[in-house]
């Protein structure tokens, strides 16, 4: 069973930076598609970034996704944060990289990111 645990969320001032971590167990991150999604209250879950053996994507100019195979971790670096970035951020894993949440089979519990102005 693949398990995902997010960490690194918190309160940050607008314009600041935050790095979220996704700890993966049960499967090597080098063989998985791992995506970051966010969901604000009343809004749909939307893709932020994804990484897989076949490629990667990011939505937004100040977002970087990376992985550390030795630690079996995936990271999401967010810079120049804005209040509209406030959301619960989730990492997800599946067989194929995609921007659609339904393509991912495993989900973490999420970590709250709050950006104050």
C-alpha positions, 0 to 999 in steps of 0.5 A: 500500500502506498502511503503519503504524508505531507508536511511543511505547511503553515502561516506565511506572509505574502511574498514569502516562501514555503517548501512542502514535503511529501513522504512516500512509503510503499513504493519508490518515488522514482517509479511513481507519478506524484502530484501536488494539488490544492483545495480552497474552501468552496473550490475544486481541487486543482493541480499545482505540479506533478513529477514522474519518470516521464516528465513534470509540470507546474502551474504557476511561475513561482512553483518548483517540484522536485524529488529525492530518491534517496529519501523517497520524498517529493517537494513543492517549493513555492515562492512569492506566495499570495493570499490566493494561494491559501488552501489545503495542499495534498500530495497524490500518487499514481501510475501516470502523471496528470493534472486531473485528481481522478488519475491518482490512486493514493492521497495524503491527508493534506497540509494547510497553507495560509498566506496572510496579507 
